[in-house]
Amino acid sequence: RYAQGKLVPPNAEYLITAGQVGADAGGNYGATIEEQADLAFKNLYAVVKAAGMGPENVLKVTMFYLEREHIGIIIAARDKYFGEGFRPASTALVVKSLAGPQILVEVEAIAAKVR
């Protein structure tokens, strides 16, 4: 459930997020992939909302995770925060490791909104 491409509207402002991981504001990481995926997308959603944007403004999502079989868990977390109708351009990458040994998933996004 993703788009092959998204067109940026003319005169749009861009939001390019940093990678969001599965930790709460206190730096506590989720113990499982389910908890970390939920926290990562919760954090990503908060960054998008803080910029005055919503799911409809997200053009692309990139998801980095360690185990191929976790894609269903990660998509479920994405749908929880952004909605099942959410169709950004999307890239999913299975990687050997992330920035720290406790990190199981990291997500980032590009969004745009007409001024």
HELIX and SHEET records of a PDB file:
HELIX    1   1 ILE A   33  ALA A   50  1                                  18    
HELIX    2   2 PRO A   55  ASN A   57  5                                   3    
HELIX    3   3 ARG A   68  HIS A   70  5                                   3    
HELIX    4   4 ILE A   71  PHE A   82  1                                  12    
SHEET    1   A 3 ALA A  12  ILE A  16  0                                        
SHEET    2   A 3 VAL A 105  VAL A 114 -1                                        
SHEET    3   A 3 GLN A  20  VAL A  21 -1                                        
SHEET    1   B 4 ALA A  12  ILE A  16  0                                        
SHEET    2   B 4 VAL A 105  VAL A 114 -1                                        
SHEET    3   B 4 VAL A  58  TYR A  65 -1                                        
SHEET    4   B 4 ALA A  89  VAL A  94  1                                        
END                                                                             
